[in-house]
Amino acid sequence: MATPLKRSQRTRRTQRQLAKADIVVGTPGRLWEVLSTNMTVMESFKKIQYLVVDEADRILSEGYFKEAEEIFKALDRNVTEEDDEDEQTLSPRQTLVFSATFHKGLQQKLAGKGKFGLMSEEESMEYLLKRLNFREEKPEFVDVNPVSQMAEGLKEGMIECGAMEKDLYLYALILLNPNRRSLVFTNSISTVRRLTPMLANLNLNALPLHSQMPQKARLRSVERFTSTKPGTASILIATDVAARGLDIPGIDQVIHYHVPRAADMYVHRSGRTARAATSGLSILLCAPEEVTPTRRLAAKVHHEQAGKNKYLIRTVDIDRKLASRLKPRVDLAKKLADAVLAKEKGGKDDDWVKKAADELGVEYDSEELEKSGQWGGRGSQRKKKQEAARGVSKAEMGVMRAQLRELLSKRVNAGVSERYITGGKIDVEELLRGAKGDFLGHVDGLDI
């Protein structure tokens, strides 16, 4: 019987389940929380036959290793009799360590920037032995990674756009590659909360996924995303919580709305598509100041494959005239989404202030509080935008929704010319048939 460790479940109930479990799956923090509060369960875990450490580079990194280290020490701790202090019999156990981004420099990264003596393979393995409490002096190291860390069926590309144009080019990219499952990665939860209603306003099936969502809501988003029929558009907007540990089948393209903070995270994000010998796309949306760092990041990922020749990620050119035709749609969808979010946030803030005022026994005056909260420092412009969005009336929102519906009902094209038609970038038969939906032509580079 396999037992998952959930934070939403009571500790005592979990401990009762562990007494019957054959396989236990959990995070180091939750596992240590359960083990450290029950010595009977701890003693039973000392007799386990297999210890599997997945995502080793993540678990052993800063902020995660403390609980993992406590677990490793506790599993090998043996209480002996006073008359027999020297004899400690440990139950036989096999330890297996897995990581998709395991390489020579892993332990160097774990050790910190100031330690430079761990780059050789021998020293790296020695360091890993100490950290994981391996019982064997020379464990077997099996490297099944190909020369390239990226899947063979993966195509990578980069779209250069303004920092304030990412919403527009995200929408254009989704329309250019329709009827596919898309996973959009962002670096912040606030962006997930903003993009999801914006794309929903554009009649796209967008679902959120981030760490502040309840577990049931996360599972519901993943289930709804995977339940769409093949050939049907579905979009999952997620933080890096979806980059590891999730095997979501059928993802056709990964879009990096924000450039990943590290090369290994780019590998994990892109690894959500082109799995099991299938094909997929990984596309980065880059502002002008992000282009050079992004090219360096891609070169770092492909360093071993490229050898002496520096890897250069290809640029995907989307017609700016075409994007400009979509801009009115996106602007209206953004205004509607911002207004709804600002009203929700404002209501929560008011409720919190009222509650605090009641607890302190003071009178709550919203107008006086608003005046006292006006300042011209950092974040003031964002606050003004939020207040403006919050001030949009229901009538104004109704007008904007009507305008957006009218725009969405119309076909989109880039002002087709004879040269454009004869260039082979247009499906003329589809155009003549008068097919429903958006028509955006073809983009070279990634076959989209």
Secondary structure, DSSP 4 states (H G I P E B T S, - for coil): -EEE--TTS-HHHHHHHHTT-SEEE--HHHHHHHHTT-HHHHHHHTT-SEEEE-SHHHHTSTTTHHHHHHHHHHHH-----GGGTT--PPPP-EEEE--TT--TTHHHHHH-TT--S--SHHHHHHHHHHHHT-SSSS--------SSSS-TTEEEEEEE--GGGHHHHHHHHHHHS-SSEEEEE-S-HHHHHHHHHHHHHTT--EEEE-TTS-HHHHHHHHHHHHTSPTTS-EEEEE-GGGSSS---TT--EEEESS--SSHHHHHHHHTTSS-TT--EEEEEEE-GGGHHHHHHHHHHHTHHHHTTSPP-PPBPP--HHHHHHHHHHHHHHHHHHHHHHHHHHHHHHHHHHHHHHHHHT----HHHHHHHT---STTHHHHHHHHHHHT--HHHHHHHHHHHHHHHTS-------HHHHHTT-S-HHHHHHT-SS------TTTT-
